Amino acid sequence: MNKEFWRATGVRALRTFLQAVLAIWTAGQLITQVDWKFLLLSAFSSALYSMLTSIVTGLPEVDICHEMTEEEAEDLIDYNDELLDDLYEYETEEDEYE
């Protein structure tokens, strides 16, 4: 999780907080009749749940993958070649037993 992820998570949580504030506030009849403690606790809880959801599921708008270095790419190619060789050997051995 990089800096971009945390910034996007914070923005999403803030938006959720404000949406909850507006949803509860507009449900009240007058501004003096709003239970502000309930409103802020509910909005804070919504923002916290938003952050936890972002951490668990990730954010589609943030690419957390990194660019692969040339060395990593070569290692991946070597590993793939080894797997293919092992698979070929396994198939060959299986044919001998039939």
Backbone as XML, in Angstrom:
<?xml version="1.0"?>
<chain id="A" units="angstrom">
  <residue number="1" name="MET">
    <atom name="N" x="0.847" y="-1.170" z="0.000"/>
    <atom name="CA" x="0.000" y="0.000" z="0.000"/>
    <atom name="C" x="0.895" y="1.237" z="0.000"/>
  </residue>
  <residue number="2" name="ASN">
    <atom name="N" x="0.777" y="1.970" z="-1.057"/>
    <atom name="CA" x="1.641" y="3.117" z="-1.231"/>
    <atom name="C" x="0.939" y="4.421" z="-0.834"/>
  </residue>
  <residue number="3" name="LYS">
    <atom name="N" x="1.665" y="5.510" z="-1.031"/>
    <atom name="CA" x="1.143" y="6.832" z="-0.657"/>
    <atom name="C" x="-0.140" y="7.170" z="-1.423"/>
  </residue>
  <residue number="4" name="GLU">
    <atom name="N" x="-0.184" y="6.809" z="-2.684"/>
    <atom name="CA" x="-1.367" y="7.084" z="-3.509"/>
    <atom name="C" x="-2.599" y="6.331" z="-2.971"/>
  </residue>
  <residue number="5" name="PHE">
    <atom name="N" x="-2.378" y="5.092" z="-2.534"/>
    <atom name="CA" x="-3.469" y="4.303" z="-1.971"/>
    <atom name="C" x="-4.037" y="4.976" z="-0.727"/>
  </residue>
  <residue number="6" name="TRP">
    <atom name="N" x="-3.163" y="5.417" z="0.191"/>
    <atom name="CA" x="-3.630" y="6.033" z="1.432"/>
    <atom name="C" x="-4.335" y="7.360" z="1.173"/>
  </residue>
  <residue number="7" name="ARG">
    <atom name="N" x="-3.835" y="8.116" z="0.183"/>
    <atom name="CA" x="-4.498" y="9.375" z="-0.160"/>
    <atom name="C" x="-5.899" y="9.094" z="-0.700"/>
  </residue>
  <residue number="8" name="ALA">
    <atom name="N" x="-6.013" y="8.127" z="-1.602"/>
    <atom name="CA" x="-7.317" y="7.783" z="-2.178"/>
    <atom name="C" x="-8.252" y="7.215" z="-1.113"/>
  </residue>
  <residue number="9" name="THR">
    <atom name="N" x="-7.722" y="6.432" z="-0.183"/>
    <atom name="CA" x="-8.532" y="5.889" z="0.904"/>
    <atom name="C" x="-9.053" y="7.010" z="1.786"/>
  </residue>
  <residue number="10" name="GLY">
    <atom name="N" x="-8.201" y="7.985" z="2.089"/>
    <atom name="CA" x="-8.614" y="9.135" z="2.898"/>
    <atom name="C" x="-9.686" y="9.961" z="2.212"/>
  </residue>
  <residue number="11" name="VAL">
    <atom name="N" x="-9.523" y="10.186" z="0.923"/>
    <atom name="CA" x="-10.519" y="10.947" z="0.162"/>
    <atom name="C" x="-11.853" y="10.212" z="0.159"/>
  </residue>
  <residue number="12" name="ARG">
    <atom name="N" x="-11.807" y="8.900" z="-0.046"/>
    <atom name="CA" x="-13.040" y="8.109" z="-0.059"/>
    <atom name="C" x="-13.716" y="8.132" z="1.315"/>
  </residue>
  <residue number="13" name="ALA">
    <atom name="N" x="-12.930" y="8.035" z="2.382"/>
    <atom name="CA" x="-13.489" y="8.062" z="3.739"/>
    <atom name="C" x="-14.092" y="9.432" z="4.048"/>
  </residue>
  <residue number="14" name="LEU">
    <atom name="N" x="-13.432" y="10.499" z="3.617"/>
    <atom name="CA" x="-13.960" y="11.851" z="3.839"/>
    <atom name="C" x="-15.284" y="12.039" z="3.098"/>
  </residue>
  <residue number="15" name="ARG">
    <atom name="N" x="-15.343" y="11.573" z="1.877"/>
    <atom name="CA" x="-16.598" y="11.664" z="1.121"/>
    <atom name="C" x="-17.715" y="10.882" z="1.813"/>
  </residue>
  <residue number="16" name="THR">
    <atom name="N" x="-17.391" y="9.710" z="2.301"/>
    <atom name="CA" x="-18.380" y="8.900" z="3.021"/>
    <atom name="C" x="-18.846" y="9.620" z="4.276"/>
  </residue>
  <residue number="17" name="PHE">
    <atom name="N" x="-17.898" y="10.230" z="5.003"/>
    <atom name="CA" x="-18.226" y="10.991" z="6.213"/>
    <atom name="C" x="-19.209" y="12.116" z="5.875"/>
  </residue>
  <residue number="18" name="LEU">
    <atom name="N" x="-18.896" y="12.894" z="4.855"/>
    <atom name="CA" x="-19.751" y="14.016" z="4.474"/>
    <atom name="C" x="-21.115" y="13.544" z="3.967"/>
  </residue>
  <residue number="19" name="GLN">
    <atom name="N" x="-21.156" y="12.456" z="3.248"/>
    <atom name="CA" x="-22.435" y="11.916" z="2.782"/>
    <atom name="C" x="-23.310" y="11.492" z="3.958"/>
  </residue>
  <residue number="20" name="ALA">
    <atom name="N" x="-22.693" y="10.872" z="4.961"/>
    <atom name="CA" x="-23.456" y="10.464" z="6.141"/>
    <atom name="C" x="-23.962" y="11.689" z="6.901"/>
  </residue>
  <residue number="21" name="VAL">
    <atom name="N" x="-23.118" y="12.723" z="7.034"/>
    <atom name="CA" x="-23.548" y="13.960" z="7.703"/>
    <atom name="C" x="-24.751" y="14.552" z="6.990"/>
  </residue>
  <residue number="22" name="LEU">
    <atom name="N" x="-24.664" y="14.657" z="5.681"/>
    <atom name="CA" x="-25.769" y="15.247" z="4.915"/>
    <atom name="C" x="-27.025" y="14.389" z="4.964"/>
  </residue>
  <residue number="23" name="ALA">
    <atom name="N" x="-26.859" y="13.079" z="4.928"/>
    <atom name="CA" x="-28.032" y="12.192" z="4.975"/>
    <atom name="C" x="-28.775" y="12.331" z="6.297"/>
  </residue>
  <residue number="24" name="ILE">
    <atom name="N" x="-28.031" y="12.371" z="7.386"/>
    <atom name="CA" x="-28.681" y="12.482" z="8.704"/>
    <atom name="C" x="-29.197" y="13.899" z="8.928"/>
  </residue>
  <residue number="25" name="TRP">
    <atom name="N" x="-28.436" y="14.887" z="8.517"/>
    <atom name="CA" x="-28.812" y="16.278" z="8.720"/>
    <atom name="C" x="-30.098" y="16.610" z="7.961"/>
  </residue>
  <residue number="26" name="THR">
    <atom name="N" x="-30.190" y="16.172" z="6.723"/>
    <atom name="CA" x="-31.374" y="16.502" z="5.926"/>
    <atom name="C" x="-32.599" y="15.733" z="6.390"/>
  </residue>
  <residue number="27" name="ALA">
    <atom name="N" x="-32.387" y="14.659" z="7.157"/>
    <atom name="CA" x="-33.528" y="13.917" z="7.695"/>
    <atom name="C" x="-34.146" y="14.663" z="8.887"/>
  </residue>
  <residue number="28" name="GLY">
    <atom name="N" x="-33.347" y="15.536" z="9.542"/>
    <atom name="CA" x="-33.863" y="16.340" z="10.652"/>
    <atom name="C" x="-34.745" y="17.464" z="10.128"/>
  </residue>
  <residue number="29" name="GLN">
    <atom name="N" x="-35.678" y="17.897" z="10.966"/>
    <atom name="CA" x="-36.594" y="18.936" z="10.517"/>
    <atom name="C" x="-35.948" y="20.320" z="10.580"/>
  </residue>
  <residue number="30" name="LEU">
    <atom name="N" x="-35.320" y="20.640" z="11.689"/>
    <atom name="CA" x="-34.644" y="21.921" z="11.847"/>
    <atom name="C" x="-33.214" y="21.672" z="12.302"/>
  </residue>
  <residue number="31" name="ILE">
    <atom name="N" x="-32.325" y="22.596" z="11.998"/>
    <atom name="CA" x="-30.935" y="22.426" z="12.391"/>
    <atom name="C" x="-30.791" y="22.343" z="13.907"/>
  </residue>
  <residue number="32" name="THR">
    <atom name="N" x="-31.698" y="22.968" z="14.650"/>
    <atom name="CA" x="-31.636" y="22.930" z="16.115"/>
    <atom name="C" x="-32.146" y="21.606" z="16.671"/>
  </residue>
  <residue number="33" name="GLN">
    <atom name="N" x="-32.828" y="20.819" z="15.840"/>
    <atom name="CA" x="-33.362" y="19.541" z="16.295"/>
    <atom name="C" x="-32.437" y="18.360" z="15.980"/>
  </residue>
  <residue number="34" name="VAL">
    <atom name="N" x="-31.328" y="18.616" z="15.312"/>
    <atom name="CA" x="-30.411" y="17.543" z="14.927"/>
    <atom name="C" x="-29.615" y="17.102" z="16.153"/>
  </residue>
  <residue number="35" name="ASP">
    <atom name="N" x="-29.533" y="15.818" z="16.360"/>
    <atom name="CA" x="-28.701" y="15.261" z="17.429"/>
    <atom name="C" x="-27.269" y="15.177" z="16.888"/>
  </residue>
  <residue number="36" name="TRP">
    <atom name="N" x="-26.468" y="16.193" z="17.173"/>
    <atom name="CA" x="-25.137" y="16.321" z="16.590"/>
    <atom name="C" x="-24.198" y="15.205" z="17.040"/>
  </residue>
  <residue number="37" name="LYS">
    <atom name="N" x="-24.334" y="14.752" z="18.271"/>
    <atom name="CA" x="-23.479" y="13.669" z="18.747"/>
    <atom name="C" x="-23.752" y="12.399" z="17.929"/>
  </residue>
  <residue number="38" name="PHE">
    <atom name="N" x="-25.018" y="12.070" z="17.751"/>
    <atom name="CA" x="-25.403" y="10.915" z="16.943"/>
    <atom name="C" x="-24.928" y="11.086" z="15.505"/>
  </residue>
  <residue number="39" name="LEU">
    <atom name="N" x="-25.117" y="12.282" z="14.966"/>
    <atom name="CA" x="-24.740" y="12.563" z="13.580"/>
    <atom name="C" x="-23.247" y="12.343" z="13.377"/>
  </residue>
  <residue number="40" name="LEU">
    <atom name="N" x="-22.415" y="12.918" z="14.243"/>
    <atom name="CA" x="-20.963" y="12.817" z="14.071"/>
    <atom name="C" x="-20.461" y="11.394" z="14.326"/>
  </residue>
  <residue number="41" name="LEU">
    <atom name="N" x="-21.025" y="10.720" z="15.317"/>
    <atom name="CA" x="-20.614" y="9.335" z="15.567"/>
    <atom name="C" x="-20.994" y="8.420" z="14.400"/>
  </residue>
  <residue number="42" name="SER">
    <atom name="N" x="-22.174" y="8.626" z="13.854"/>
    <atom name="CA" x="-22.600" y="7.818" z="12.704"/>
    <atom name="C" x="-21.720" y="8.087" z="11.487"/>
  </residue>
  <residue number="43" name="ALA">
    <atom name="N" x="-21.422" y="9.359" z="11.248"/>
    <atom name="CA" x="-20.586" y="9.715" z="10.103"/>
    <atom name="C" x="-19.166" y="9.180" z="10.282"/>
  </residue>
  <residue number="44" name="PHE">
    <atom name="N" x="-18.640" y="9.288" z="11.508"/>
    <atom name="CA" x="-17.302" y="8.764" z="11.775"/>
    <atom name="C" x="-17.266" y="7.246" z="11.575"/>
  </residue>
  <residue number="45" name="SER">
    <atom name="N" x="-18.285" y="6.554" z="12.064"/>
    <atom name="CA" x="-18.355" y="5.105" z="11.880"/>
    <atom name="C" x="-18.401" y="4.742" z="10.398"/>
  </residue>
  <residue number="46" name="SER">
    <atom name="N" x="-19.167" y="5.478" z="9.632"/>
    <atom name="CA" x="-19.253" y="5.224" z="8.186"/>
    <atom name="C" x="-17.895" y="5.418" z="7.520"/>
  </residue>
  <residue number="47" name="ALA">
    <atom name="N" x="-17.190" y="6.469" z="7.916"/>
    <atom name="CA" x="-15.863" y="6.727" z="7.341"/>
    <atom name="C" x="-14.881" y="5.623" z="7.725"/>
  </residue>
  <residue number="48" name="LEU">
    <atom name="N" x="-14.952" y="5.168" z="8.961"/>
    <atom name="CA" x="-14.074" y="4.090" z="9.417"/>
    <atom name="C" x="-14.350" y="2.806" z="8.643"/>
  </residue>
  <residue number="49" name="TYR">
    <atom name="N" x="-15.621" y="2.474" z="8.450"/>
    <atom name="CA" x="-15.973" y="1.287" z="7.675"/>
    <atom name="C" x="-15.519" y="1.415" z="6.219"/>
  </residue>
  <residue number="50" name="SER">
    <atom name="N" x="-15.576" y="2.616" z="5.705"/>
    <atom name="CA" x="-15.106" y="2.858" z="4.344"/>
    <atom name="C" x="-13.602" y="2.582" z="4.242"/>
  </residue>
  <residue number="51" name="MET">
    <atom name="N" x="-12.848" y="3.060" z="5.230"/>
    <atom name="CA" x="-11.397" y="2.834" z="5.225"/>
    <atom name="C" x="-11.077" y="1.346" z="5.350"/>
  </residue>
  <residue number="52" name="LEU">
    <atom name="N" x="-11.776" y="0.658" z="6.244"/>
    <atom name="CA" x="-11.529" y="-0.777" z="6.416"/>
    <atom name="C" x="-11.856" y="-1.552" z="5.143"/>
  </residue>
  <residue number="53" name="THR">
    <atom name="N" x="-12.946" y="-1.177" z="4.488"/>
    <atom name="CA" x="-13.313" y="-1.825" z="3.234"/>
    <atom name="C" x="-12.241" y="-1.589" z="2.171"/>
  </residue>
  <residue number="54" name="SER">
    <atom name="N" x="-11.712" y="-0.369" z="2.107"/>
    <atom name="CA" x="-10.662" y="-0.060" z="1.134"/>
    <atom name="C" x="-9.415" y="-0.878" z="1.398"/>
  </residue>
  <residue number="55" name="ILE">
    <atom name="N" x="-9.075" y="-1.057" z="2.673"/>
    <atom name="CA" x="-7.879" y="-1.825" z="3.016"/>
    <atom name="C" x="-8.063" y="-3.300" z="2.658"/>
  </residue>
  <residue number="56" name="VAL">
    <atom name="N" x="-9.226" y="-3.828" z="2.948"/>
    <atom name="CA" x="-9.474" y="-5.256" z="2.712"/>
    <atom name="C" x="-9.642" y="-5.571" z="1.230"/>
  </residue>
  <residue number="57" name="THR">
    <atom name="N" x="-10.420" y="-4.745" z="0.526"/>
    <atom name="CA" x="-10.734" y="-5.059" z="-0.868"/>
    <atom name="C" x="-9.899" y="-4.303" z="-1.881"/>
  </residue>
  <residue number="58" name="GLY">
    <atom name="N" x="-9.225" y="-3.249" z="-1.453"/>
    <atom name="CA" x="-8.450" y="-2.436" z="-2.381"/>
    <atom name="C" x="-9.318" y="-1.388" z="-3.054"/>
  </residue>
  <residue number="59" name="LEU">
    <atom name="N" x="-8.669" y="-0.571" z="-3.835"/>
    <atom name="CA" x="-9.366" y="0.495" z="-4.558"/>
    <atom name="C" x="-9.143" y="0.309" z="-6.050"/>
  </residue>
  <residue number="60" name="PRO">
    <atom name="N" x="-10.214" y="0.219" z="-6.817"/>
    <atom name="CA" x="-10.039" y="0.015" z="-8.255"/>
    <atom name="C" x="-9.373" y="1.200" z="-8.948"/>
  </residue>
  <residue number="61" name="GLU">
    <atom name="N" x="-9.482" y="2.391" z="-8.366"/>
    <atom name="CA" x="-8.890" y="3.554" z="-9.019"/>
    <atom name="C" x="-7.401" y="3.717" z="-8.738"/>
  </residue>
  <residue number="62" name="VAL">
    <atom name="N" x="-6.849" y="2.878" z="-7.865"/>
    <atom name="CA" x="-5.432" y="2.967" z="-7.531"/>
    <atom name="C" x="-4.740" y="1.694" z="-7.973"/>
  </residue>
  <residue number="63" name="ASP">
    <atom name="N" x="-3.740" y="1.841" z="-8.815"/>
    <atom name="CA" x="-2.952" y="0.703" z="-9.268"/>
    <atom name="C" x="-1.794" y="0.532" z="-8.300"/>
  </residue>
  <residue number="64" name="ILE">
    <atom name="N" x="-1.847" y="-0.506" z="-7.475"/>
    <atom name="CA" x="-0.791" y="-0.698" z="-6.487"/>
    <atom name="C" x="0.323" y="-1.601" z="-7.007"/>
  </residue>
  <residue number="65" name="CYS">
    <atom name="N" x="0.208" y="-2.029" z="-8.250"/>
    <atom name="CA" x="1.270" y="-2.835" z="-8.842"/>
    <atom name="C" x="2.455" y="-1.931" z="-9.182"/>
  </residue>
  <residue number="66" name="HIS">
    <atom name="N" x="3.611" y="-2.487" z="-9.119"/>
    <atom name="CA" x="4.800" y="-1.714" z="-9.463"/>
    <atom name="C" x="5.341" y="-2.178" z="-10.808"/>
  </residue>
  <residue number="67" name="GLU">
    <atom name="N" x="6.156" y="-1.330" z="-11.386"/>
    <atom name="CA" x="6.797" y="-1.699" z="-12.643"/>
    <atom name="C" x="7.809" y="-2.794" z="-12.371"/>
  </residue>
  <residue number="68" name="MET">
    <atom name="N" x="7.808" y="-3.798" z="-13.211"/>
    <atom name="CA" x="8.734" y="-4.902" z="-13.035"/>
    <atom name="C" x="10.101" y="-4.507" z="-13.587"/>
  </residue>
  <residue number="69" name="THR">
    <atom name="N" x="11.136" y="-4.767" z="-12.790"/>
    <atom name="CA" x="12.488" y="-4.489" z="-13.264"/>
    <atom name="C" x="12.888" y="-5.561" z="-14.274"/>
  </residue>
  <residue number="70" name="GLU">
    <atom name="N" x="13.953" y="-5.282" z="-15.001"/>
    <atom name="CA" x="14.421" y="-6.241" z="-15.995"/>
    <atom name="C" x="14.859" y="-7.542" z="-15.317"/>
  </residue>
  <residue number="71" name="GLU">
    <atom name="N" x="15.475" y="-7.427" z="-14.164"/>
    <atom name="CA" x="15.914" y="-8.617" z="-13.424"/>
    <atom name="C" x="14.718" y="-9.453" z="-12.964"/>
  </residue>
  <residue number="72" name="GLU">
    <atom name="N" x="13.669" y="-8.795" z="-12.481"/>
    <atom name="CA" x="12.456" y="-9.515" z="-12.077"/>
    <atom name="C" x="11.808" y="-10.209" z="-13.265"/>
  </residue>
  <residue number="73" name="ALA">
    <atom name="N" x="11.801" y="-9.549" z="-14.412"/>
    <atom name="CA" x="11.225" y="-10.141" z="-15.619"/>
    <atom name="C" x="12.014" y="-11.376" z="-16.043"/>
  </residue>
  <residue number="74" name="GLU">
    <atom name="N" x="13.342" y="-11.291" z="-15.983"/>
    <atom name="CA" x="14.169" y="-12.436" z="-16.341"/>
    <atom name="C" x="13.953" y="-13.594" z="-15.370"/>
  </residue>
  <residue number="75" name="ASP">
    <atom name="N" x="13.842" y="-13.285" z="-14.078"/>
    <atom name="CA" x="13.572" y="-14.327" z="-13.079"/>
    <atom name="C" x="12.233" y="-15.002" z="-13.346"/>
  </residue>
  <residue number="76" name="LEU">
    <atom name="N" x="11.242" y="-14.214" z="-13.710"/>
    <atom name="CA" x="9.922" y="-14.759" z="-14.001"/>
    <atom name="C" x="9.959" y="-15.664" z="-15.235"/>
  </residue>
  <residue number="77" name="ILE">
    <atom name="N" x="10.701" y="-15.256" z="-16.253"/>
    <atom name="CA" x="10.848" y="-16.069" z="-17.463"/>
    <atom name="C" x="11.552" y="-17.382" z="-17.134"/>
  </residue>
  <residue number="78" name="ASP">
    <atom name="N" x="12.626" y="-17.308" z="-16.329"/>
    <atom name="CA" x="13.349" y="-18.526" z="-15.931"/>
    <atom name="C" x="12.439" y="-19.469" z="-15.146"/>
  </residue>
  <residue number="79" name="TYR">
    <atom name="N" x="11.670" y="-18.906" z="-14.229"/>
    <atom name="CA" x="10.762" y="-19.717" z="-13.421"/>
    <atom name="C" x="9.712" y="-20.388" z="-14.309"/>
  </residue>
  <residue number="80" name="ASN">
    <atom name="N" x="9.196" y="-19.627" z="-15.270"/>
    <atom name="CA" x="8.209" y="-20.173" z="-16.197"/>
    <atom name="C" x="8.813" y="-21.302" z="-17.026"/>
  </residue>
  <residue number="81" name="ASP">
    <atom name="N" x="10.037" y="-21.121" z="-17.483"/>
    <atom name="CA" x="10.711" y="-22.163" z="-18.263"/>
    <atom name="C" x="10.904" y="-23.432" z="-17.428"/>
  </residue>
  <residue number="82" name="GLU">
    <atom name="N" x="11.262" y="-23.263" z="-16.148"/>
    <atom name="CA" x="11.443" y="-24.417" z="-15.262"/>
    <atom name="C" x="10.117" y="-25.164" z="-15.079"/>
  </residue>
  <residue number="83" name="LEU">
    <atom name="N" x="9.041" y="-24.432" z="-14.916"/>
    <atom name="CA" x="7.733" y="-25.065" z="-14.772"/>
    <atom name="C" x="7.352" y="-25.847" z="-16.022"/>
  </residue>
  <residue number="84" name="LEU">
    <atom name="N" x="7.606" y="-25.254" z="-17.180"/>
    <atom name="CA" x="7.296" y="-25.944" z="-18.430"/>
    <atom name="C" x="8.139" y="-27.203" z="-18.601"/>
  </residue>
  <residue number="85" name="ASP">
    <atom name="N" x="9.417" y="-27.128" z="-18.225"/>
    <atom name="CA" x="10.285" y="-28.312" z="-18.295"/>
    <atom name="C" x="9.774" y="-29.409" z="-17.365"/>
  </residue>
  <residue number="86" name="ASP">
    <atom name="N" x="9.392" y="-29.022" z="-16.140"/>
    <atom name="CA" x="8.860" y="-29.998" z="-15.181"/>
    <atom name="C" x="7.584" y="-30.641" z="-15.704"/>
  </residue>
  <residue number="87" name="LEU">
    <atom name="N" x="6.728" y="-29.839" z="-16.297"/>
    <atom name="CA" x="5.477" y="-30.358" z="-16.850"/>
    <atom name="C" x="5.757" y="-31.333" z="-17.983"/>
  </residue>
  <residue number="88" name="TYR">
    <atom name="N" x="6.703" y="-30.987" z="-18.850"/>
    <atom name="CA" x="7.055" y="-31.872" z="-19.963"/>
    <atom name="C" x="7.604" y="-33.199" z="-19.437"/>
  </residue>
  <residue number="89" name="GLU">
    <atom name="N" x="8.472" y="-33.128" z="-18.408"/>
    <atom name="CA" x="9.034" y="-34.342" z="-17.826"/>
    <atom name="C" x="7.926" y="-35.190" z="-17.194"/>
  </residue>
  <residue number="90" name="TYR">
    <atom name="N" x="7.010" y="-34.571" z="-16.528"/>
    <atom name="CA" x="5.900" y="-35.289" z="-15.902"/>
    <atom name="C" x="5.049" y="-35.986" z="-16.951"/>
  </residue>
  <residue number="91" name="GLU">
    <atom name="N" x="4.738" y="-35.289" z="-18.039"/>
    <atom name="CA" x="3.934" y="-35.886" z="-19.099"/>
    <atom name="C" x="4.672" y="-37.045" z="-19.754"/>
  </residue>
  <residue number="92" name="THR">
    <atom name="N" x="5.991" y="-36.912" z="-19.913"/>
    <atom name="CA" x="6.798" y="-37.967" z="-20.518"/>
    <atom name="C" x="6.795" y="-39.196" z="-19.623"/>
  </residue>
  <residue number="93" name="GLU">
    <atom name="N" x="6.980" y="-38.983" z="-18.310"/>
    <atom name="CA" x="6.966" y="-40.100" z="-17.366"/>
    <atom name="C" x="5.615" y="-40.794" z="-17.345"/>
  </residue>
  <residue number="94" name="GLU">
    <atom name="N" x="4.564" y="-40.013" z="-17.420"/>
    <atom name="CA" x="3.215" y="-40.574" z="-17.412"/>
    <atom name="C" x="2.983" y="-41.453" z="-18.646"/>
  </residue>
  <residue number="95" name="ASP">
    <atom name="N" x="3.516" y="-41.011" z="-19.799"/>
    <atom name="CA" x="3.368" y="-41.789" z="-21.029"/>
    <atom name="C" x="4.105" y="-43.122" z="-20.926"/>
  </residue>
  <residue number="96" name="GLU">
    <atom name="N" x="5.229" y="-43.171" z="-20.212"/>
    <atom name="CA" x="6.000" y="-44.392" z="-20.072"/>
    <atom name="C" x="5.233" y="-45.442" z="-19.271"/>
  </residue>
  <residue number="97" name="TYR">
    <atom name="N" x="4.413" y="-44.998" z="-18.315"/>
    <atom name="CA" x="3.685" y="-45.934" z="-17.469"/>
    <atom name="C" x="2.400" y="-46.466" z="-18.106"/>
  </residue>
  <residue number="98" name="GLU">
    <atom name="N" x="1.960" y="-45.872" z="-19.140"/>
    <atom name="CA" x="0.710" y="-46.316" z="-19.782"/>
    <atom name="C" x="0.906" y="-47.519" z="-20.660"/>
  </residue>
</chain>
